[in-house]
Amino acid sequence: MVRVLPNERSPGESAADKSERAHDHPLKETKGKAKEDAGKDSSRERSHKQAQGVPLAESTAELPPLIRRQEVVAISLVGLLIITIVAVLYVAKAFFLPVVAAFVVGTMLSPAAGFLERYRIPRSVGAVLIVLGVTALGVFIVGLISTPMIEWSSRLPELSARFKDKMHIFDRPLALWHELQGMLGGSDPLGSFQLPKVEWVQPALEFLSPTFAEFLLFFATLVMFIASWKDLRRAMIMNFGDRVSRLRTLRILNEIEVHLGDYLITVTLINAGVGVATGVVCALAGMPNPAGLGALAAILNYLPYIGPVVMFAVLVVVGIVALPTLSAGLIAPLAFMAVTFLEGHFITPTIIGRRLALNALAVLLALAFWTWLWGPMGAFLSSPLLIVALILKEHLMPVDTPQLPGD
C-alpha cells in the first residue's frame, strides 16, 4: 500500500489535476483575506460610531434572566417551609417549649455533670443532683420575690389610695392639659384616670406561668438529656459515614456546648452583680424588702431589654408608694438606671463581646420573635438560640471573606 502525503502527488495524478489544485489554493487564501479585511472594517466602523455617539444596533443574542425559574421555586419552597415550622412551633407550644428549653438548659449544665464524673459520681446521679440544686435555687429566689408581693396584694386598696395622694403633684400639669384639650375641642383621655383593676392579674398569671404538665415535661427531659448527653453526642457523630462530616459534627457540638456554658456562667455572674447592686441601692434609699427587689432585678435581667424596663417600672411604683416624698421614691429607680446603663454598655459588651460576637440588631430581632412566639420563656431562650444558629451557619455555610479591589 502506498501512502500519499497532502502535498505529494499520487502516482496516478495527472499534470492537469496538479495545476487545478495549485490554482484553487490562491483563491481560498484570497477569500480568507477578504473576510478578515471585512471584519476589520466592521470593527473600525463600530468603534467610529461609538466615538461619535451614534447608537449601535441591539444585539440579537438573548440575555440570561436575572432570577431563574428554578431559583424562584427554591426560594418559595424555603419560605413555605419556614412558615410551616413557625406555625407548628406556635400551635404546639405546650410540647416544644419545655423540650427546647430542656435541651438548651441541659447543654448549658452538661459541663457540670462532666465535672462530677471526674469525682466518680455517675452521670445519672449527677444529673439529678444538678437539677435539684438549680430547682432549690429557683425556689429560694421565688420565695424572696413572692413574700412581699403577697403582702402588698393584701394591702392593694390602701396602696392605691396612697399612690393617688402622691400623684397630686401632677394636678396642675393635668389641669393645664384639660384646658388645652377644652380649647382644641378634643376628648379628655386623662380626665377619668384610674388605676388598673385586679381582674387583669389572673389572665396575666395564666399567660406567664406554664402548666404543671409542662413543668413535669421540662424537668423529666432535662434530667434525661443531661444523663444521656454523651450517648446522644456519639450517636449524632456516628450517624454520618465519612470522616469529614463526623469531624464537622464534633466541632459543632463542642462549640455549642462551650459557648452556651460560657454564656450561662457569664450572664449569671453579671445578673447576680446587678441584683446585689440593686439590693444595696434599695437599702440605701430606704425601699422595703431590698433583698427581694435585688433578686427580682437579677431574674428580670435574663430578659434582654425587657427585663430592665420592667424592673425600672416596679421600682418607680414601689418608691412612690413606700417612701414619703416623690423625690425620695425616684432615687432608687434612677440609681438602678445608672447600674443597668453601666452593665449594658460597658460590662456585658466587654466580657461577652470577647467570646461571642452578637450583633445588637440580631439580638433585638431574636428577642422580639421568640417573645412573640413563646412569651417570657422565649425571651429567655432568644440569645442561646441565636448563638446556636450562628454556630450552625458558620460551620454549614462558610463564607470566604471578600477581597476588595485595589485602587
C-alpha positions as CSV (number, residue, x, y, z in Angstrom):
1,M,0.0,0.0,0.0
2,V,1.3,3.5,-1.0
3,R,0.8,6.4,1.5
4,V,0.1,9.7,-0.1
5,L,1.0,12.9,1.7
6,P,-1.1,16.0,1.3
7,N,1.4,18.0,-0.7
8,E,2.7,14.9,-2.5
9,R,1.4,13.9,-6.0
10,S,0.0,10.4,-6.2
11,P,1.3,8.1,-8.8
12,G,-1.9,8.3,-10.9
13,E,-2.3,12.1,-10.7
14,S,-2.1,14.0,-13.9
15,A,-0.4,17.3,-14.6
16,A,-3.8,19.0,-15.2
17,D,-5.1,17.9,-11.7
18,K,-1.9,19.3,-10.2
19,S,-2.3,22.7,-11.9
20,E,-6.0,22.9,-10.9
21,R,-5.2,22.2,-7.3
22,A,-2.5,24.9,-7.4
23,H,-5.0,27.3,-8.9
24,D,-7.6,26.7,-6.2
25,H,-5.3,27.3,-3.3
26,P,-4.6,31.0,-4.0
27,L,-8.4,31.6,-4.5
28,K,-9.1,30.2,-1.0
29,E,-6.4,32.3,0.5
30,T,-7.8,35.4,-1.2
31,K,-11.3,34.7,0.1
32,G,-10.0,34.2,3.7
33,K,-8.1,37.5,3.5
34,A,-11.2,39.3,2.1
35,K,-13.3,38.0,5.1
36,E,-10.6,39.1,7.6
37,D,-10.5,42.6,6.0
38,A,-14.3,42.9,6.1
39,G,-14.2,42.0,9.8
40,K,-11.6,44.6,10.5
41,D,-13.6,47.2,8.6
42,S,-16.7,46.4,10.5
43,S,-14.9,46.7,13.9
44,R,-13.4,50.0,12.8
45,E,-16.9,51.3,11.7
46,R,-18.4,50.2,15.1
47,S,-15.6,51.9,17.1
48,H,-16.0,55.1,14.9
49,K,-19.8,55.2,15.6
50,Q,-19.3,54.6,19.3
51,A,-16.7,57.5,19.4
52,Q,-19.2,59.9,17.6
53,G,-22.1,58.9,20.0
54,V,-24.1,57.0,17.3
55,P,-26.2,54.3,18.9
56,L,-25.3,50.8,17.9
57,A,-27.7,48.2,16.7
58,E,-29.1,46.0,19.5
59,S,-27.6,42.5,19.8
60,T,-29.9,39.7,18.8
61,A,-28.5,37.3,21.4
62,E,-30.8,36.6,24.4
63,L,-29.5,37.7,27.8
64,P,-30.0,35.2,30.7
65,P,-32.7,36.2,33.2
66,L,-31.6,37.8,36.5
67,I,-33.5,35.2,38.5
68,R,-34.1,31.8,37.0
69,R,-37.3,29.9,37.5
70,Q,-35.6,27.2,39.5
71,E,-34.3,29.8,41.9
72,V,-37.8,31.3,42.4
73,V,-39.2,27.8,43.1
74,A,-36.5,27.1,45.6
75,I,-36.9,30.4,47.4
76,S,-40.7,29.8,47.6
77,L,-40.3,26.3,49.0
78,V,-37.9,27.5,51.6
79,G,-40.3,30.3,52.6
80,L,-43.2,27.8,52.9
81,L,-41.0,25.5,55.0
82,I,-40.1,28.4,57.4
83,I,-43.8,29.4,57.7
84,T,-44.8,25.8,58.4
85,I,-42.1,25.4,61.1
86,V,-43.1,28.6,62.8
87,A,-46.8,27.7,62.7
88,V,-46.1,24.3,64.2
89,L,-43.9,25.8,66.9
90,Y,-46.7,28.3,67.8
91,V,-49.6,25.8,67.8
92,A,-47.6,23.0,69.6
93,K,-46.1,25.4,72.2
94,A,-47.1,23.2,75.1
95,F,-44.8,20.5,73.8
96,F,-42.0,22.3,72.0
97,L,-41.3,25.0,74.6
98,P,-40.4,22.7,77.5
99,V,-38.5,20.3,75.3
100,V,-36.4,23.1,73.6
101,A,-35.9,24.8,77.0
102,A,-34.7,21.5,78.4
103,F,-32.3,20.9,75.5
104,V,-30.8,24.4,75.8
105,V,-30.5,24.4,79.6
106,G,-29.2,20.8,79.6
107,T,-26.5,21.8,77.1
108,M,-25.5,24.6,79.5
109,L,-25.4,22.4,82.5
110,S,-23.8,19.3,80.9
111,P,-20.2,20.5,81.7
112,A,-21.2,20.4,85.4
113,A,-22.2,16.8,85.0
114,G,-18.8,16.1,83.4
115,F,-17.1,17.8,86.3
116,L,-19.0,15.5,88.8
117,E,-18.0,12.5,86.7
118,R,-14.3,13.2,87.4
119,Y,-15.1,12.6,91.1
120,R,-16.6,9.2,90.3
121,I,-20.2,10.3,90.5
122,P,-22.3,8.6,87.9
123,R,-23.7,10.8,85.3
124,S,-27.3,9.9,86.0
125,V,-26.8,10.7,89.7
126,G,-25.0,13.9,88.8
127,A,-27.9,15.0,86.5
128,V,-30.4,14.5,89.3
129,L,-28.2,16.5,91.8
130,I,-27.7,19.3,89.3
131,V,-31.4,19.6,88.6
132,L,-32.3,19.5,92.3
133,G,-29.7,22.2,93.0
134,V,-31.0,24.5,90.3
135,T,-34.6,23.9,91.4
136,A,-33.7,24.7,95.0
137,L,-32.1,27.9,94.0
138,G,-35.1,28.9,91.9
139,V,-37.5,28.2,94.8
140,F,-35.4,30.3,97.1
141,I,-35.4,33.3,94.6
142,V,-39.1,32.9,94.0
143,G,-39.7,32.9,97.8
144,L,-37.7,36.2,98.2
145,I,-39.9,37.8,95.4
146,S,-43.3,36.3,96.3
147,T,-43.3,37.1,100.0
148,P,-43.5,40.9,99.6
149,M,-45.9,40.5,96.6
150,I,-48.4,38.5,98.7
151,E,-48.2,41.1,101.5
152,W,-48.7,44.0,99.1
153,S,-51.6,42.3,97.3
154,S,-53.5,42.1,100.6
155,R,-53.0,45.9,101.0
156,L,-53.8,46.9,97.5
157,P,-56.7,49.3,98.2
158,E,-54.6,51.2,100.8
159,L,-51.6,51.3,98.5
160,S,-53.7,52.5,95.6
161,A,-55.1,55.4,97.7
162,R,-51.6,56.3,98.8
163,F,-50.4,56.3,95.2
164,K,-53.2,58.6,94.2
165,D,-52.2,61.0,97.0
166,K,-48.6,61.1,95.8
167,M,-49.8,61.8,92.3
168,H,-51.4,65.2,93.4
169,I,-48.2,66.8,92.4
170,F,-49.3,66.4,88.8
171,D,-52.7,68.1,89.4
172,R,-51.5,71.4,87.9
173,P,-50.0,70.0,84.7
174,L,-53.1,67.9,84.3
175,A,-55.3,71.0,84.8
176,L,-53.3,72.8,82.1
177,W,-53.8,69.7,79.8
178,H,-57.5,69.7,80.4
179,E,-57.7,73.4,79.5
180,L,-55.7,72.8,76.3
181,Q,-58.0,69.9,75.4
182,G,-61.1,72.1,76.0
183,M,-59.7,74.8,73.8
184,L,-58.9,72.4,71.0
185,G,-62.3,70.7,71.4
186,G,-60.7,67.2,71.8
187,S,-61.6,64.4,74.1
188,D,-60.1,64.2,77.6
189,P,-58.4,60.8,78.0
190,L,-56.8,61.8,81.3
191,G,-59.9,63.1,82.9
192,S,-61.0,59.8,84.3
193,F,-57.7,58.4,85.3
194,Q,-58.0,55.2,87.4
195,L,-55.6,52.6,88.5
196,P,-55.9,49.2,86.8
197,K,-58.2,46.8,88.5
198,V,-57.2,43.4,89.9
199,E,-59.1,41.4,87.2
200,W,-56.0,41.5,84.9
201,V,-53.9,39.6,87.4
202,Q,-55.4,36.2,86.8
203,P,-55.1,36.2,82.9
204,A,-51.6,37.6,83.2
205,L,-50.6,34.8,85.6
206,E,-52.2,32.2,83.3
207,F,-50.1,33.6,80.4
208,L,-46.8,33.8,82.3
209,S,-47.0,30.6,84.3
210,P,-46.8,27.2,82.4
211,T,-49.0,24.3,83.4
212,F,-47.9,21.5,85.7
213,A,-47.6,19.1,82.8
214,E,-45.2,21.5,81.0
215,F,-43.1,21.7,84.2
216,L,-43.1,18.0,84.5
217,L,-42.1,17.5,80.9
218,F,-39.3,20.1,81.3
219,F,-37.7,18.5,84.3
220,A,-38.0,15.0,83.1
221,T,-36.5,15.9,79.7
222,L,-33.8,18.0,81.4
223,V,-32.7,15.1,83.7
224,M,-32.7,12.5,80.9
225,F,-30.9,14.9,78.5
226,I,-28.0,15.6,80.9
227,A,-27.7,11.9,81.9
228,S,-27.6,10.7,78.2
229,W,-25.8,13.7,76.6
230,K,-22.6,11.7,75.9
231,D,-24.5,8.9,74.2
232,L,-26.5,11.5,72.2
233,R,-23.3,13.1,71.0
234,R,-21.8,9.8,70.0
235,A,-25.0,8.8,68.1
236,M,-25.1,12.2,66.2
237,I,-21.5,11.9,65.3
238,M,-21.6,8.3,64.1
239,N,-24.7,8.9,62.1
240,F,-22.5,10.2,59.3
241,G,-20.5,7.9,57.2
242,D,-17.5,9.9,56.0
243,R,-14.8,11.2,58.3
244,V,-15.1,14.8,57.3
245,S,-18.8,15.0,58.2
246,R,-18.1,13.4,61.6
247,L,-15.3,15.8,62.4
248,R,-17.5,18.8,61.4
249,T,-20.4,17.5,63.6
250,L,-18.0,17.0,66.5
251,R,-16.7,20.6,66.1
252,I,-20.2,22.0,66.0
253,L,-21.3,20.1,69.1
254,N,-18.2,21.1,71.1
255,E,-18.5,24.7,70.1
256,I,-22.3,24.8,71.0
257,E,-21.6,23.2,74.4
258,V,-18.7,25.6,75.2
259,H,-20.4,28.7,74.1
260,L,-23.7,28.0,75.8
261,G,-21.9,27.0,79.0
262,D,-19.8,30.2,78.9
263,Y,-22.9,32.3,78.2
264,L,-24.8,30.8,81.2
265,I,-21.9,31.3,83.6
266,T,-21.1,34.8,82.4
267,V,-24.7,36.1,82.3
268,T,-25.4,34.5,85.7
269,L,-22.5,36.3,87.3
270,I,-23.4,39.6,85.6
271,N,-27.0,39.3,86.7
272,A,-26.0,38.4,90.2
273,G,-23.9,41.5,90.3
274,V,-26.8,43.6,89.1
275,G,-29.1,42.1,91.7
276,V,-26.6,42.8,94.5
277,A,-26.1,46.4,93.3
278,T,-29.9,46.9,93.1
279,G,-30.4,45.5,96.6
280,V,-27.7,47.8,98.0
281,V,-29.2,50.8,96.2
282,C,-32.7,50.0,97.5
283,A,-31.4,49.5,101.1
284,L,-29.6,52.9,101.0
285,A,-32.7,54.6,99.5
286,G,-34.9,53.2,102.3
287,M,-37.0,50.9,100.0
288,P,-38.9,48.0,101.6
289,N,-37.6,44.4,101.1
290,P,-34.3,45.3,99.3
291,A,-33.3,41.6,99.1
292,G,-36.5,40.7,97.2
293,L,-36.1,43.7,94.8
294,G,-32.5,42.7,94.2
295,A,-33.5,39.1,93.4
296,L,-36.2,40.3,91.1
297,A,-33.7,42.5,89.3
298,A,-31.3,39.6,88.8
299,I,-34.1,37.4,87.4
300,L,-35.5,40.0,85.1
301,N,-32.0,40.8,83.8
302,Y,-32.0,37.5,82.0
303,L,-34.6,39.0,79.6
304,P,-32.6,41.4,77.3
305,Y,-34.1,44.9,77.0
306,I,-37.5,43.9,78.5
307,G,-36.3,43.0,82.0
308,P,-34.6,46.3,82.9
309,V,-37.6,48.3,81.7
310,V,-40.0,46.2,83.8
311,M,-37.7,46.5,86.8
312,F,-37.5,50.2,86.5
313,A,-41.3,50.5,86.4
314,V,-41.5,48.3,89.5
315,L,-39.0,50.4,91.4
316,V,-40.9,53.6,90.4
317,V,-44.2,52.3,91.7
318,V,-42.7,50.9,94.9
319,G,-40.7,54.0,95.6
320,I,-43.7,56.3,95.1
321,V,-45.9,54.2,97.3
322,A,-43.5,53.3,100.1
323,L,-41.4,56.5,100.6
324,P,-42.8,59.8,101.9
325,T,-41.9,62.1,99.1
326,L,-41.8,61.7,95.3
327,S,-38.2,62.8,95.1
328,A,-37.2,60.1,97.6
329,G,-39.1,57.5,95.7
330,L,-37.3,58.3,92.5
331,I,-33.8,57.8,93.9
332,A,-33.7,54.0,93.6
333,P,-35.1,53.9,90.1
334,L,-32.6,56.5,88.9
335,A,-29.7,54.6,90.6
336,F,-30.9,51.4,89.0
337,M,-31.0,53.1,85.6
338,A,-27.3,54.1,86.1
339,V,-26.4,50.5,87.1
340,T,-28.1,49.0,84.1
341,F,-26.5,51.6,81.8
342,L,-23.0,50.6,83.0
343,E,-23.9,46.9,82.8
344,G,-25.4,47.1,79.3
345,H,-22.9,49.5,77.7
346,F,-19.6,48.6,79.3
347,I,-19.6,45.4,81.4
348,T,-21.5,43.0,79.3
349,P,-20.0,44.0,75.9
350,T,-16.5,43.8,77.4
351,I,-17.0,40.4,78.9
352,I,-19.3,38.7,76.4
353,G,-18.1,40.5,73.3
354,R,-14.7,38.9,73.6
355,R,-16.2,35.4,73.4
356,L,-19.5,35.8,71.5
357,A,-19.8,38.4,68.7
358,L,-23.5,39.0,68.8
359,N,-25.0,41.8,66.7
360,A,-27.3,44.1,68.7
361,L,-29.9,44.2,65.9
362,A,-29.9,40.4,65.7
363,V,-30.3,40.1,69.5
364,L,-33.3,42.6,69.3
365,L,-35.0,40.8,66.4
366,A,-34.5,37.4,68.0
367,L,-35.9,38.7,71.3
368,A,-39.0,40.1,69.6
369,F,-39.6,36.9,67.5
370,W,-39.2,34.4,70.4
371,T,-41.1,36.6,72.8
372,W,-44.0,36.8,70.3
373,L,-43.8,33.0,69.7
374,W,-43.3,31.6,73.3
375,G,-43.7,34.5,75.7
376,P,-41.3,35.2,78.6
377,M,-39.5,31.8,78.3
378,G,-39.0,32.6,74.6
379,A,-37.3,35.8,75.6
380,F,-35.0,33.9,77.9
381,L,-34.2,31.4,75.1
382,S,-33.7,34.0,72.4
383,S,-30.0,34.7,73.0
384,P,-28.9,31.0,73.4
385,L,-30.9,30.0,70.3
386,L,-29.3,32.9,68.4
387,I,-25.8,31.6,69.4
388,V,-26.7,28.1,68.2
389,A,-28.0,29.5,64.9
390,L,-24.8,31.5,64.3
391,I,-22.6,28.5,65.1
392,L,-24.5,26.3,62.6
393,K,-24.3,29.0,60.0
394,E,-20.6,29.4,60.5
395,H,-19.9,25.6,60.0
396,L,-22.5,24.6,57.5
397,M,-22.4,27.7,55.3
398,P,-18.9,29.1,55.5
399,V,-18.4,32.3,53.6
400,D,-14.9,33.4,52.5
401,T,-14.0,37.0,53.3
402,P,-14.4,39.0,50.1
403,Q,-11.4,40.9,48.9
404,L,-12.0,44.5,47.8
405,P,-10.4,45.5,44.5
406,G,-7.4,47.7,44.6
407,D,-7.5,51.4,43.9
